[in-house]
Amino acid sequence: MDWDTHALYAALWASFGLGHSVFSNQGMKRRLRGLGRWYRLAYNAVATLHISIVFAVGLWLLGDAPPFDLPWTIRVVMLGAAGLGVWMMVWSSQYYDMGRLAGTRQIREPEAPEDEPLRLDGPHRYVRHPFYAAGLLIVWGLALSPFGLATALWASIYLIVGGKIEERRLLRLYGEAYADYRRRIPGFIPAPLLGRRPLPEA
């Protein structure tokens, strides 16, 4: 194993996580308030470019390594998990204002609030962070090679740490309503798999 190669790929993921943390905090938002309604779209554009560079360099560093020699049954299960993650991502997107997340709604409607009301329907009945949970399924389902495995490892750390940071913001935003929700519903693993009841349908 080339530890220098893996250390460089890990450092790239760390740079992405640090960039996410820096540009999403309130202090940086105040410094960049001159961007106005374009802030969210600009942030997403920079983040997309950054993660694309991370993946491209990772593929350049590790892409020549052959896939793991896994039994076909294991490969089918893993690819099925990735497919489930894609389905969960699509399903979850129906319960978010994707224009607001992308930053396009803020351009069309400058007076629109930055955040949505607390969502407790759809996938949120089962898991607090459905996009993150879907992302974990996808990256581990595609961990069929050294590049895929390294990506799954570093992406998982990013998603789990990012979820913890996001929790603090959500607690400040929604207060006791979110605290109660957090006590009842897990962050990444669907409630029934942990022996908990999902939230009732609205």
C-alpha positions as CSV (number, residue, x, y, z in Angstrom):
1,M,0.0,0.0,0.0
2,D,1.3,3.4,-0.9
3,W,0.7,5.4,2.2
4,D,1.7,8.7,0.6
5,T,-0.9,8.3,-2.1
6,H,-3.6,7.6,0.5
7,A,-2.5,10.4,2.7
8,L,-2.7,12.9,-0.2
9,Y,-6.2,11.7,-1.1
10,A,-7.2,12.0,2.6
11,A,-5.8,15.5,2.7
12,L,-7.9,16.5,-0.3
13,W,-11.0,15.3,1.4
14,A,-9.9,17.2,4.5
15,S,-9.6,20.3,2.4
16,F,-13.1,19.8,1.1
17,G,-14.5,19.3,4.6
18,L,-12.7,22.4,5.9
19,G,-13.9,24.5,3.0
20,H,-17.5,23.4,3.6
21,S,-17.1,24.3,7.3
22,V,-15.6,27.7,6.6
23,F,-17.9,28.9,3.9
24,S,-21.1,27.7,5.6
25,N,-20.5,29.4,9.0
26,Q,-22.3,32.6,9.8
27,G,-19.1,34.7,10.1
28,M,-18.1,33.9,6.6
29,K,-21.6,34.6,5.4
30,R,-21.4,38.0,6.9
31,R,-18.1,38.7,5.2
32,L,-19.5,37.6,1.9
33,R,-22.8,39.3,2.3
34,G,-21.9,41.5,-0.7
35,L,-22.8,38.4,-2.9
36,G,-26.4,38.9,-1.6
37,R,-28.9,36.5,-3.1
38,W,-26.1,34.9,-5.2
39,Y,-24.2,33.5,-2.1
40,R,-25.8,30.1,-2.1
41,L,-25.4,29.5,-5.8
42,A,-21.8,30.7,-5.7
43,Y,-21.1,28.5,-2.7
44,N,-22.6,25.4,-4.4
45,A,-20.6,26.2,-7.6
46,V,-17.3,26.3,-5.6
47,A,-18.2,23.2,-3.7
48,T,-19.0,21.3,-6.9
49,L,-15.7,22.3,-8.4
50,H,-13.8,21.4,-5.3
51,I,-15.3,17.9,-4.9
52,S,-14.8,17.3,-8.7
53,I,-11.1,18.1,-8.2
54,V,-10.9,15.7,-5.2
55,F,-12.5,12.9,-7.2
56,A,-10.4,13.5,-10.3
57,V,-7.1,13.6,-8.3
58,G,-8.2,10.5,-6.3
59,L,-8.9,8.7,-9.6
60,W,-5.6,9.7,-11.0
61,L,-3.8,8.5,-7.8
62,L,-5.7,5.2,-7.3
63,G,-7.5,4.5,-10.5
64,D,-4.9,2.2,-11.9
65,A,-5.3,-0.3,-9.1
66,P,-7.4,-3.3,-10.2
67,P,-10.8,-3.9,-8.6
68,F,-11.0,-6.3,-5.6
69,D,-11.5,-10.0,-6.4
70,L,-14.9,-10.3,-4.7
71,P,-17.5,-13.1,-5.1
72,W,-20.3,-12.1,-7.5
73,T,-22.9,-12.4,-4.8
74,I,-21.0,-9.7,-2.7
75,R,-20.7,-7.5,-5.8
76,V,-24.5,-7.8,-6.4
77,V,-25.3,-6.9,-2.8
78,M,-23.0,-3.9,-2.9
79,L,-24.3,-2.6,-6.2
80,G,-27.8,-3.2,-4.9
81,A,-26.9,-1.0,-1.9
82,A,-25.6,1.7,-4.2
83,G,-28.9,1.5,-6.2
84,L,-30.9,1.8,-3.0
85,G,-28.9,4.9,-2.1
86,V,-29.7,6.5,-5.5
87,W,-33.4,5.7,-5.1
88,M,-33.3,7.1,-1.6
89,M,-31.6,10.3,-2.9
90,V,-34.3,10.7,-5.5
91,W,-37.1,10.0,-3.0
92,S,-35.6,12.4,-0.5
93,S,-35.3,15.2,-3.0
94,Q,-39.1,15.3,-3.3
95,Y,-39.2,16.5,0.3
96,Y,-36.8,19.4,0.0
97,D,-37.0,22.7,-1.8
98,M,-34.3,21.8,-4.3
99,G,-34.3,25.3,-5.7
100,R,-33.5,26.7,-2.3
101,L,-30.7,24.1,-1.7
102,A,-29.2,24.9,-5.1
103,G,-29.5,28.7,-4.6
104,T,-31.7,29.4,-7.6
105,R,-34.8,30.3,-5.6
106,Q,-32.9,33.0,-3.7
107,I,-32.1,34.6,-7.1
108,R,-35.7,34.4,-8.3
109,E,-37.2,35.4,-4.9
110,P,-34.7,37.5,-2.9
111,E,-37.0,37.8,0.1
112,A,-37.6,34.1,0.5
113,P,-36.3,32.8,3.8
114,E,-33.0,31.0,3.7
115,D,-34.2,27.9,5.5
116,E,-37.2,25.6,5.2
117,P,-39.6,24.7,8.0
118,L,-38.6,21.6,9.9
119,R,-39.5,18.6,7.7
120,L,-40.9,15.5,9.5
121,D,-42.5,13.8,6.6
122,G,-41.3,11.3,3.9
123,P,-37.8,9.9,4.6
124,H,-37.5,12.2,7.6
125,R,-40.0,9.9,9.4
126,Y,-37.2,7.3,9.4
127,V,-33.9,9.1,9.5
128,R,-32.8,12.7,10.3
129,H,-30.3,13.0,7.4
130,P,-31.7,11.1,4.4
131,F,-29.3,12.6,1.9
132,Y,-26.3,11.7,4.0
133,A,-27.7,8.2,4.6
134,A,-28.2,7.8,0.9
135,G,-24.7,9.0,0.2
136,L,-23.3,6.4,2.6
137,L,-25.1,3.6,0.8
138,I,-23.8,4.8,-2.5
139,V,-20.2,5.2,-1.6
140,W,-20.0,1.9,0.3
141,G,-21.9,0.1,-2.5
142,L,-19.3,1.3,-5.0
143,A,-16.3,0.4,-2.8
144,L,-15.2,-2.3,-5.3
145,S,-11.7,-1.1,-5.8
146,P,-8.9,0.7,-3.8
147,F,-10.2,4.0,-5.1
148,G,-13.8,3.2,-4.2
149,L,-12.8,1.9,-0.8
150,A,-10.7,5.0,0.0
151,T,-13.5,7.2,-1.3
152,A,-16.0,5.4,0.9
153,L,-13.8,5.8,4.0
154,W,-13.1,9.5,3.6
155,A,-16.6,10.4,2.4
156,S,-18.1,8.6,5.4
157,I,-15.9,10.6,7.8
158,Y,-16.9,13.8,6.0
159,L,-20.6,12.9,6.1
160,I,-20.7,11.8,9.7
161,V,-18.7,14.9,10.9
162,G,-20.7,17.1,8.6
163,G,-23.9,15.7,10.1
164,K,-22.7,16.5,13.6
165,I,-21.9,20.0,12.7
166,E,-25.3,20.4,10.9
167,E,-27.0,19.2,14.0
168,R,-25.8,22.2,16.0
169,R,-27.1,24.5,13.3
170,L,-30.5,22.8,13.2
171,L,-30.8,22.9,17.0
172,R,-30.2,26.7,16.9
173,L,-32.7,27.1,14.1
174,Y,-35.5,24.8,15.3
175,G,-34.9,24.6,19.0
176,E,-36.8,22.2,21.2
177,A,-38.8,20.8,18.2
178,Y,-35.5,19.5,16.7
179,A,-34.2,18.3,20.0
180,D,-37.3,16.2,20.5
181,Y,-37.0,14.9,16.9
182,R,-33.4,14.0,17.5
183,R,-34.3,12.0,20.6
184,R,-36.9,10.0,18.6
185,I,-35.3,9.4,15.2
186,P,-31.7,8.2,14.4
187,G,-29.4,10.3,12.2
188,F,-28.2,7.8,9.5
189,I,-29.7,4.4,10.2
190,P,-33.5,4.1,9.6
191,A,-35.4,3.9,12.8
192,P,-37.0,0.4,12.2
193,L,-33.5,-1.1,11.8
194,L,-32.7,0.0,15.3
195,G,-36.0,-1.1,16.8
196,R,-37.5,2.3,16.9
197,R,-40.8,3.4,15.6
198,P,-40.8,5.9,12.7
199,L,-42.8,9.1,13.1
200,P,-46.5,8.8,12.3
201,E,-47.6,10.0,8.9
202,A,-48.7,13.6,8.8
